[in-house]
Structure formats: structure tokens, C-alpha cells
């Protein structure tokens, strides 16, 4: 039996490109009946804002073999047979190993990724031309069990003030789930470890101001019912779902940029593959001017040094990282106490 497929004409900077889409009627979000072709049409509908946020960056593709409940895996390297309008750039991973990573430059490349069964796009914080130096400071506000979006909102608003005091203009988006992502454009003058230290400095300052609301505790057993400020998302090769990326949840949510004055009344469940194209058409992209005036992390690095002198040093890295200078032992606190 012949395989089902269709061809989609994708507009772009070099004219329209025809991209083959196999199994266009495959249902990806069963609860809503949204298909692979619906995903492709969504990505075409938000192409300008999507590429402004995620293009020209090394990107990891979260791919699914079936619907959102099926097997999934991450794809970083260009697969064999990738079209010539999909490029790659060599990047260095935490292990020190260098390897080419995908870069998406035009709408047809994004549709090709969807054809390869990508649902979630994870861009690096750095540009393809300078992958070692981030041009975005990113902070993930992750509500812990017993908290949710409503608890993340005041944390984000206070974090905005913290970053403003450090000379940075910040932008916010929903995570596509219960959390919020706060970004600040920065000049690409520092490598990932220094940007991580700037993030930790901001996170600690936020924790001082909201000790009953947020935590920087890496170990889950120490977080309680608070919003975790996930500083480890600032590390090299650590990414979060990109702006306008769909998420594999039943209601087909999107990680959606917001204006700050929307945050207090926003319902993250309302930003979906179905609703976001019309929202963009009506309101425009709140992140359109993000990189017009990038700031520096100099003040935050000054806070980091101040905290180090006060006895607050490095924090734990992810478990798959090599041992890093100054890092405390990677031992769960309860286990360390038991051994003691």
C-alpha cells in the first residue's frame, strides 16, 4: 500500500520551497485530534516570530515516533539526507567533544524538522556564529509540587526588578507547562560558565527577597513547596523549549512570549497550537525587539564575586557533567547525612 504523503509549499526569504510531509494525517495530540499537518501549518503561521527566537542558533530537536505519548528522543546532529537549506555548526559539548549541531535558518527548515517528527525545538542561548558565548541570559522558574503558574508569576515579576537593578531588560514567556522562562539579551562577551555565575547571582538575590516563595536548592528533597530557580539551564548544551515551540501535553500548549502587563491575568493553557497564530496576527510578537539593546552581565558578576567572598560558592552541576572546579559534592543531602 502506498504511503500517505503530501507536499507543502513553504514561503521564505528565498521564495517558496516545496517540502514533502509524510503521514500528514498522523494524530499527534489525540485529545484534540491535531495532526502532523496541523503542526506544519502552525509552524508556517508563526514562522517569522519562531525564527526570530530560534533561528541562527544550534538547536536540539525533540522527536516523537508516534503521538505525544509515544517514544521520543533528542536529535542534535544533521541526519543523512538533510536538505541543503538545513545547515549545521560545530559546537563544543561539556565533555570537550566537538560535533556539528543543527541550525534552522528559514521556514522550510522548520517544516523539514516537523517532517522529521519534531514537536519541541530546543535552541541554545548562543548564536551559530559564536556558539561559545551566549547572547541570552535565561532563567527557568520551575514550580515544585504543590505550586503552579500562579506562584511563578510573582517570582517572575520580582526577578524582572532584580535584573533591572543589574542593568538588564528582561522578557518573559510561558514554559508551555506550569512555569515561566525569563530571558535577558546580553552582549556575547562571556562564555557559558560566566553566564551561569551571573544567573546564580540573580537567583540568590531573588531568593533573598522571596525566601518563602523561591529556592535555589538543587536537591528536590530541599525545595519544598516553592518555585525552583533552575540555574543549571544556563549551562552549555542545556536548553529549554524555544519561544513558540509546541509542547507534548494533551491540550497542545505553546511556550508563548508575553508582554509583562499580560502576566498577571494570563492563563498558560490558553496559548496553544490552535490559538497562538491568531494571537500573533492580532497582537504582534512581544519579543520582536528583544535584541535591539543587549546589556552586560558585569553587575551580576560583581554580585557573584561578592557572594563568593561571603562564603557562597559554586552550586552543583547536572549529574552528566564532568566534575567542575569549586563544585560541592554531588551527594544527595539525606544520603550524605546517613553516611555521616
N, C-alpha and C positions, 0 to 999 in steps of 0.2 A: 504494500500500500504506500502511495506517495506521501512524503512528509508534508505537513501543512506549513506553509510559509507565505510571507508577503514581502513586498518591497516598499519602504517608506522614503519619501523624498524629504530630505532634511535641509532646510535653508542654513546658510552660513556665510562667513566672510569671503569664501572663495566660490560662491554660487552654491546651488543646491547639489547635494550628493545623494545618490540612491544607496540606502543601507538595507541589506536583507535582514528580515526578522523571522526567525523560525519559531514555530509553535506560538503564533501570536495570541491564540485563544486560551493558552495555558493560564489557569487561575492562580494568581499569586497571593491574593488576600481573600480567602474563602468566605469570610463573614460578609464581605461587601461584593463579592463576585468580580473584583478587579483583576484584569488580565495583564499579561506581558505587554500587549499592545496599548492598554491603558497607561502602563508605566512609561512606555516610549512617548506617547502623546503628552503625558505630563512633563517629561523632561524637555520636549520640544517647546512646550508652552512657557517654561521658566528658564529657557536656555541662557538668556543674557545675564540674569542675576546669578544663575547657577555657576556659569563660567567665571564671572567676576569674583566669586567667592572661592571656587575650587580649581579653576584652570591655572595653568602655568605653575603647578606645584606637583611634586611627587605625590602619588595617590595610591592608596590600597583599595582594592575592590572587594567588598563582601558579597560573595556569590552564593546562590542557592540552587540546589539540584532540582527542587520542585517548588512547592509553595513556601510560605514563611515558616511553616512548621517542619520543613524538610531539612536534609543535611545542608550544611553551609561550610564555607572555607574562605580564607583570605587569599587574594591573588595580588602580588606586587610586581612581578616581572612580566614583560610583554610576552604573551604566548606566541607560539609559532603560527604564522599565517595572519598576524595582525595587519590591518591595512596600513598603507604608507602615511595616512594622516594621523596615525597614533604613534607618538614618539616616546622615548624614554630618556632618562638622565641617570648617570651613575651617582649613587648615594652611599654613604658610609653608615653601617649599622652599629649598634652599641658594641658588638663583638670586635669591631675594627674591620670586618669584612666589607668589601665594596661590591655593589651589584647594581645593574640597571633597574630603575623603577619607572612605572608607567607615568605619563603626563598627558592630560587631556587639554587640548587647545581649542577645539571647535565643537559645535553641536553634534556633528556626525560622529565624533569620537565618543561623546557621551552616549549617544544612541547605540553605537557599537558595543559599549560596555554593558548596556541593558540587554542587548542581544546575547551577550556572554553571561546572562542571568545574574547581573549585578543589581542588588537592591539598595545597598548602602555604600556611599562614597566617603572615604576617609582621607582627606588631604593633609599633607604635612603643614607645619607652621612656617615653612620657608619656601622660597621660590625655586623654580627649577634651575635658574642661573646662578644661585648662591645657596645650595641646599644645606650648608653647614651653619648658616646664620639666620635664625627666624626673623621674619618681619611682622610677626604677630605674637603678642603675649596672650596666652589663653588660660583661663581658669574655669574649671569644671565644678559647679556646685551640685553635689550629689546627695539628695535627701536619703537618709537612712531609714530603715523600717520604723514605722510609727510617725514618720514625717512625709511631706509631699511637696507639691509645687507651691502651695500657699506658704510654706516655711522657707522655700528657696527665694521667694520674691523679696522679702525684706533684707535677706543676706545679699542679694544682688544689688539692691539699691545702696546699701551701706558700702559694698565693695566699689561701687561707682565713685563714691565720695573718697574712699581710700586712694584709688587710682588717680583721681583728680588732684589730690594733695601731692601726689608723686609726679604731677605734670603730664598725666596721660588722659586721653579721651577714650572712653570705653563704649562698647557696643554690646548688645545682648541678643540672644536667641534662645528659643526653647531647645531642649535636647531632643525633642521628639518623644520623650517619655515623661518622667516626673521632675527632671532637673532643669537647670539653666546653665548656659555657657556664656561667659563674659570674655570678650576679646578687646585688646587694645593694640592699635597699629604702632609699630616701633621701627626705628631705623635698623637695618640688618647689620649691626656693628658688633654683635656679641654672639658667641656660639651657644649651643643648647644648654650646657651646664650653667653658664652665667644667667641665662634667661630663667632656668629652673630656680636659681637662687633668688632672682627678683620675684618670681611667683611665690616662693616660700615666704619672703619678706612681707608681701602683700597679704598672704594668707594669715600669717601670725598677727599682723596688725588688725585684720578683720576679727580674728579670734579674741584679741584683747578687748575689742569694742563690743563683741556679742558673745561672751563666754558661755551663755546659756542657750545659744542658738546655733553656733557653728563649732566645728572642730577640725584640727589638722592631724588628728590621731590616725596613723596608718593602719593599725591593727583594729579589725572590726569589733573585737571584744571591748575596746576602749572608747568607741564612738558614741554609744548610747543613742538616744532619740534626737539626734542633731543632724545638721547639714554638714556633710564632709566636704572640705575644700581640697579637691584632689590635685595636689601639686604635681604628682607624678605624670599627669597628662602633658606636662611641659617638657618631658624628656625626648631625646632623639628617638625617632621611629615610634613614638606614642601619638596616637591620633584619636579624634572623636568624630562623630558623624558630621559631615560638612553642612554648611548652610544650604537649605532647600533639598537636602538629601532625604529620601523616604526612609522609614524605619520598619522593621519586620514585626509589627504589632497588629492585632486584628482590625483596628479602625484605620489603618494606613496613614499614620501620622507622618508629619514632615518636621524636620528640625528647622524652625522658622524664625528668621530675624524679626525683631520687634523694635518699634520706637520706644524709648524709655517711658513716655507718657501712656503707653498702652499696657505696661506691665502689670499695674495694679488690678486691672479688670480682665486680663487675658485668660482665656481657657485653652490650655495647650492641646486639648482633644479636638478643638475646632480647626486646627491647622493641619490639613490632610492633602493627600494626592488629589482629591476631588475639589477642594476649596481654594488651595493656595494660588493656582493660576489666575483666578478671578481677583483674588486679593491683590496680587502683584499688579494686575492691569488697573485696578481702581486706586490703589494707594502708592504704588511705586515701591522701590526697594529701600528699606531703611538703612541698608549698608552701602548704598551706592557711592557715598563719598568717604568711605572708611579710610582709605589710604591717601587722602589728599594732604593731611598734615600729620605724619607719623611723629611720635615722640621718642624719648630716650628712656632707658631704664637706669640711668645714673643715680637718681634719687633712691630708687628701690634697692640698688646695690649698696648704697650708703646705709640704708636700714639693715640690710643683711649683715654688713660688717659690724654695725652697732650691736646686733643681736648675738653675733659670734663672740664679740668681746664680753658680752653679758653671760656667756656660757651656753647659748643656744646655737648648736652647730648643725651639721648635716642631718638630714632625715633619711629614713630607709628608701631604697630604690626598689623597683619591681623585682620579683624573685628570679626572673630570667636574665637580669643584668649581671655583668661581671662585678666583683667587689670594687666599690668606688672609694676614693680617698676620703677619710674622715667619717665614713658611714658607720652608724651604730650597728651592733649585731642584728642579723635578720632572724631573730628568735621571738616567737610569739610570747608576749609578756607572761601569760599564765604558765607556759611551759618553762620559761626561764626561772620563775619563782619555784616551780615544782622541783626543778633540778637543784636549786639553791638550798 
